[in-house]
Amino acid sequence: MATRFARNTPTGRRVVGPSRSTPRHSSRLLASTAKASAKTSDKKKTDTSKRPELEGHVAIDAPPASFVTEREGDEAKDSIRHKFEKLIRESQDSICAAITEVDGMEFREDAYTRPSGGGGITRVFQGGNVWEKAGVNVSVVYGLMPPEAYRAATGNDDAELNGEGFVPFFAAGISSVMHPHNPHAPTMHFNYRYFETEQWGGIPSQWWFGGGCDITPSYLYKDDMEHFHGTLKNVCDEHDEAYFPKFKQWADDYFMIKHRGERRGCGGIFFDDLNDKPKEELFEFSKQCQQSVVPAYVPLVEKHMNDEFTEDQKRWQQARRGRYVEFNLVYDRGTTFGLKTGGRIESILMSMPLTSRWEYDYVPAAPDPPTPCSRSQPWPP
């Protein structure tokens, strides 16, 4: 039997979903989920004096106006590095504002610097009114990466790297994952980045753009998928009509959980090593992709955040999130790169759902509309 319950948000809206403090669902499963969500987030600045070092990253009270110009000086203001940092920080602000407007909870912010240069801004909340966990990270990184991290960054595991030591690099990116409470509302992930390497080991200096946005529903709604993919297609078509079919197929191939023979979700777009057009043109493409995140995703959550759901449907969502974790820890290129280059662990693992389940040989109850998403097929099925 479906269960529905509501509470007032800080903005006065009534939202259906698990309570942030006291579970109001009668089932033990949803009560335990709500308890795991109970730790809430405080807005903005954290007391950095209590934890001056985080995995070698120095916590700071507030980020600098620019990580790039702080390191390179004002002469870097016209560089693509600075322009991309400015873009991703603006995107972080606008996307976080849109999520807070729906959820009513504000993001906690942690800012930090890296000993090797650059730093990052992590914004996250958990136990929200609509989202169980939501995060939007920005990082601007200077450093030296081992050859295996170069392979992870380029996706070329067979690259012949003849140099000694480490590869000098610059990387800037924005990444996000949103995990809603309601099993009828989809999880969404996006990542957009700009990368440079210096000449090393016989390999000339290189630059490229990468990124993508993908959707992971627990229950399949045709109209939702058409809206999400259609929004991404419109952005791609403005720049190159060959982009969407190419990048959509790339996403279908990339988000494969190989040991399961399943795809993580219903795809979206994914691209990497994009440097076949002028930098400014590709910068504008990345910019429009970032600006499409809110219109592509937020209406789907608003549509379903008040839907009734059963305990079986919640269990199915938790099992699907287990698959999400498996992909991120085993195959995700960004996770692998971050771990191999000394990234901030809390920021890297921000993408993990707050709760998930691994039940032995789990088979969901007889499906009732909508169709459970098996994640074995791309969209359209």
C-alpha positions in Angstrom: 0.0 0.0 0.0 1.3 3.4 -0.9 2.3 5.7 1.9 2.4 9.5 1.7 3.5 12.0 4.3 4.3 15.7 4.3 6.0 18.4 6.3 6.7 22.1 6.0 10.0 23.2 4.4 11.9 26.3 5.5 10.2 28.1 2.6 6.7 27.1 3.8 6.0 24.6 1.0 4.7 21.2 1.9 6.9 18.4 0.6 6.3 14.7 0.5 9.3 12.6 1.5 11.2 11.3 4.4 11.6 13.5 7.5 15.0 15.0 8.2 14.7 14.3 11.9 12.0 11.8 12.9 10.9 9.1 10.5 7.2 9.2 9.8 6.9 6.2 7.6 5.6 3.1 9.4 8.0 0.6 7.7 11.4 -0.2 9.3 13.1 0.2 5.9 12.1 3.8 5.4 12.6 4.6 9.0 16.2 3.4 8.8 16.7 5.4 5.6 15.4 8.5 7.2 17.6 8.0 10.2 20.6 7.6 8.0 19.6 11.0 6.4 19.3 12.7 9.7 22.5 14.6 9.7 21.7 17.9 8.1 23.9 20.6 6.5 24.8 24.1 7.6 25.0 26.8 5.1 28.4 28.0 3.9 31.4 28.4 6.1 32.6 25.6 8.3 34.8 26.0 11.4 38.2 25.3 9.7 40.2 25.7 12.9 39.0 22.3 14.0 40.3 20.5 11.0 43.2 22.5 9.4 44.3 19.6 7.2 42.1 17.3 5.0 44.0 14.6 3.2 46.9 17.1 2.7 44.4 19.8 1.5 44.3 23.0 3.6 40.9 24.1 4.6 40.2 27.8 4.2 37.4 30.0 5.4 36.5 31.3 1.9 37.8 30.6 -1.6 39.9 33.2 -3.4 38.4 35.3 -6.1 40.3 33.0 -8.5 42.5 30.0 -7.9 44.1 30.7 -11.3 45.1 34.3 -10.9 46.1 33.6 -7.3 48.8 31.3 -8.7 49.5 32.8 -12.1 48.9 36.5 -11.5 46.6 39.0 -13.2 48.1 38.3 -16.6 46.2 35.0 -16.6 42.8 36.8 -16.6 42.4 36.4 -20.4 43.5 32.8 -20.4 41.1 29.9 -21.1 42.1 28.5 -17.6 40.7 31.6 -15.9 37.6 31.9 -18.1 36.7 28.2 -17.4 37.2 28.6 -13.7 34.9 31.7 -13.8 32.3 29.7 -15.8 32.2 26.7 -13.5 32.0 28.8 -10.3 29.1 30.7 -11.9 27.4 27.4 -12.8 27.9 26.1 -9.2 26.2 29.2 -7.9 23.2 29.0 -10.2 22.7 25.3 -9.9 22.9 25.3 -6.1 20.4 28.2 -6.0 17.9 26.3 -8.2 18.2 23.1 -6.0 17.8 25.1 -2.8 14.7 26.8 -4.2 13.0 23.4 -4.7 14.3 21.7 -1.6 14.4 24.5 1.0 17.8 23.4 2.4 20.9 25.4 1.8 24.3 23.8 0.9 27.2 23.5 3.3 30.4 24.8 1.7 33.9 23.6 2.2 36.7 25.5 0.5 40.3 24.2 0.4 43.7 24.6 -1.3 46.1 22.0 -2.6 49.8 22.1 -1.6 50.7 21.7 -5.3 48.5 24.6 -6.4 44.9 25.4 -6.9 42.0 24.2 -4.7 38.3 23.6 -4.7 34.9 24.4 -3.4 32.6 21.5 -2.3 28.9 22.2 -1.7 26.7 19.5 -0.3 23.6 18.8 1.8 22.1 15.6 3.0 18.8 14.8 4.6 17.0 17.5 2.6 13.3 17.7 2.0 13.4 16.5 -1.6 16.9 15.3 -2.1 18.4 12.7 0.2 21.8 14.0 -0.9 22.9 16.6 -3.3 26.3 18.0 -4.1 28.0 20.3 -6.6 31.8 20.5 -6.6 34.3 22.8 -8.3 38.0 22.1 -8.5 40.9 23.9 -10.0 44.0 21.8 -9.8 47.7 22.2 -10.7 49.9 19.2 -10.1 51.9 16.2 -11.2 50.2 13.0 -12.1 51.6 9.5 -12.4 51.4 7.9 -15.9 48.5 5.7 -14.8 46.5 8.8 -13.9 47.3 10.2 -17.4 45.8 7.0 -18.8 42.8 7.4 -16.6 42.3 11.1 -17.6 42.5 10.3 -21.3 40.7 7.0 -21.2 43.6 5.4 -23.1 44.7 2.4 -21.0 47.1 1.3 -23.8 49.0 4.6 -24.2 52.7 4.1 -24.4 54.3 6.5 -22.0 58.1 6.6 -22.2 58.8 9.5 -19.9 60.1 9.3 -16.3 58.6 10.8 -13.3 55.2 12.6 -13.4 53.2 14.4 -16.0 52.6 18.1 -15.2 48.9 19.0 -15.6 46.2 21.6 -15.1 42.6 20.6 -14.6 39.4 22.5 -13.8 36.0 21.1 -13.6 32.5 21.0 -12.1 30.8 17.8 -11.0 27.5 17.0 -9.4 25.3 14.2 -8.3 21.7 14.5 -7.0 20.0 11.6 -5.2 16.3 12.3 -4.5 14.2 10.7 -1.7 11.3 9.7 -3.9 12.0 6.5 -6.0 9.9 8.0 -8.8 12.3 10.9 -9.1 15.5 10.2 -11.0 19.1 10.6 -9.9 21.2 12.9 -12.1 25.0 13.3 -12.6 27.0 15.8 -14.6 30.6 16.7 -15.0 32.2 19.3 -17.3 36.0 19.9 -17.3 38.9 21.5 -19.1 42.3 19.8 -19.0 45.9 20.7 -20.0 49.2 18.7 -19.9 52.7 19.9 -20.5 55.1 18.3 -22.9 56.4 15.1 -21.3 58.0 11.8 -22.3 57.9 12.5 -26.0 54.2 13.5 -25.8 53.5 17.1 -26.9 51.5 19.4 -24.6 47.8 18.8 -25.0 44.5 20.4 -24.1 40.9 19.1 -24.2 37.4 19.6 -23.0 35.3 16.8 -21.6 32.1 16.1 -19.7 28.5 15.0 -19.9 25.2 14.7 -18.1 23.3 11.5 -17.5 20.1 10.3 -15.8 19.5 7.3 -13.6 15.8 6.6 -12.9 14.6 3.8 -10.7 11.2 3.8 -12.5 10.9 4.6 -16.2 8.7 7.4 -17.4 8.8 7.9 -21.2 7.9 11.6 -21.1 10.7 12.3 -18.6 13.3 10.6 -20.7 12.1 12.4 -23.8 12.4 15.7 -22.0 15.8 15.0 -20.6 17.4 13.7 -23.8 15.6 16.3 -25.9 17.0 19.1 -23.8 20.6 17.8 -24.3 20.0 17.2 -28.0 18.9 20.8 -28.5 22.2 22.1 -27.0 24.3 19.7 -29.1 22.4 20.5 -32.3 23.2 24.2 -31.8 26.9 23.4 -32.2 27.1 20.3 -34.3 24.3 18.0 -35.4 26.7 15.1 -35.2 27.3 15.7 -31.5 24.2 14.2 -30.0 24.2 10.8 -31.7 27.9 10.5 -31.1 27.9 11.6 -27.5 24.8 9.7 -26.6 26.3 6.5 -27.9 29.5 7.4 -26.0 27.4 7.7 -22.8 25.7 4.4 -23.4 29.0 2.7 -23.8 30.8 4.5 -20.9 28.1 3.9 -18.3 28.3 0.1 -18.6 28.7 -1.9 -15.4 30.8 -4.5 -17.1 30.8 -7.1 -14.4 26.9 -6.9 -14.3 26.3 -6.6 -18.0 24.1 -3.6 -17.2 24.1 0.1 -17.9 24.0 2.4 -14.9 21.0 4.2 -16.1 19.3 5.7 -19.2 22.3 7.6 -20.4 22.6 11.2 -21.7 25.7 12.6 -23.3 29.4 11.9 -22.6 32.4 13.3 -24.4 36.2 13.5 -23.7 39.4 14.6 -25.5 37.4 17.2 -27.4 39.9 19.5 -29.1 39.0 19.3 -32.8 37.6 22.9 -32.9 38.9 26.2 -31.6 39.0 26.6 -27.8 36.5 29.4 -27.7 34.0 27.4 -29.7 34.3 24.4 -27.4 34.2 26.6 -24.4 30.8 27.9 -25.5 29.6 24.4 -26.0 30.6 23.5 -22.5 29.0 26.6 -21.2 25.6 25.8 -22.8 25.8 22.3 -21.5 26.2 23.6 -18.0 23.4 26.0 -18.4 21.1 23.1 -19.6 21.4 21.1 -16.4 18.6 22.8 -14.4 16.0 22.9 -17.3 16.8 19.3 -18.2 16.6 17.8 -14.7 14.8 19.9 -12.1 11.3 19.8 -13.7 11.4 15.9 -13.5 12.1 16.1 -9.8 9.4 18.7 -9.2 7.0 16.4 -11.2 7.6 13.4 -9.0 8.7 14.6 -5.6 5.2 14.3 -4.1 4.4 10.9 -5.8 3.2 8.2 -3.5 5.5 5.2 -3.2 5.5 1.8 -1.6 8.1 0.1 0.6 8.9 -2.3 -2.3 9.5 0.7 -4.6 11.9 2.2 -2.0 13.7 -1.1 -1.8 14.1 -1.2 -5.6 15.5 2.4 -5.5 18.1 1.3 -2.9 19.1 -1.7 -4.9 19.6 0.4 -8.0 21.7 2.8 -6.0 23.9 -0.1 -5.1 24.6 -0.5 -8.8 25.4 3.3 -8.9 28.0 2.8 -6.2 29.6 -0.2 -8.1 30.1 1.8 -11.3 31.5 4.8 -9.5 34.1 2.9 -7.5 35.1 0.5 -10.2 34.8 2.3 -13.5 34.3 6.0 -13.2 37.2 7.9 -14.8 36.9 10.9 -12.6 36.9 8.9 -9.4 39.9 7.0 -10.6 41.8 10.1 -11.6 41.0 11.9 -8.3 42.2 9.0 -6.3 45.5 8.6 -8.3 46.3 12.3 -8.1 45.8 12.8 -4.3 42.4 14.4 -4.6 40.3 15.4 -1.6 38.5 12.2 -0.6 35.4 13.7 0.8 34.9 15.7 -2.4 35.6 12.7 -4.7 33.2 10.4 -2.8 30.5 13.1 -2.6 28.8 11.3 -5.5 28.0 8.3 -3.3 24.3 8.0 -2.3 23.6 8.4 1.4 21.8 5.0 1.5 21.8 1.9 -0.7 21.3 -1.8 -0.5 22.9 -5.0 -1.6 20.4 -7.9 -1.1 21.5 -11.3 -2.3 19.8 -12.3 -5.6 17.3 -9.5 -5.1 14.3 -9.6 -7.4 11.7 -6.8 -7.2 8.1 -7.5 -6.5 5.8 -8.0 -9.5 6.0 -4.6 -11.3 3.2 -2.2 -11.2 3.2 0.9 -13.4 5.6 2.6 -13.9 8.1 0.0 -15.2 11.1 -0.6 -13.0 14.3 0.5 -14.8 16.5 -2.5 -15.2 19.4 -0.4 -16.4 20.2 -3.1 -18.9 19.2 -1.0 -22.0 20.0 2.6 -23.1 17.3 5.1 -23.9 15.3 4.6 -26.0 14.9 0.9 -25.1 
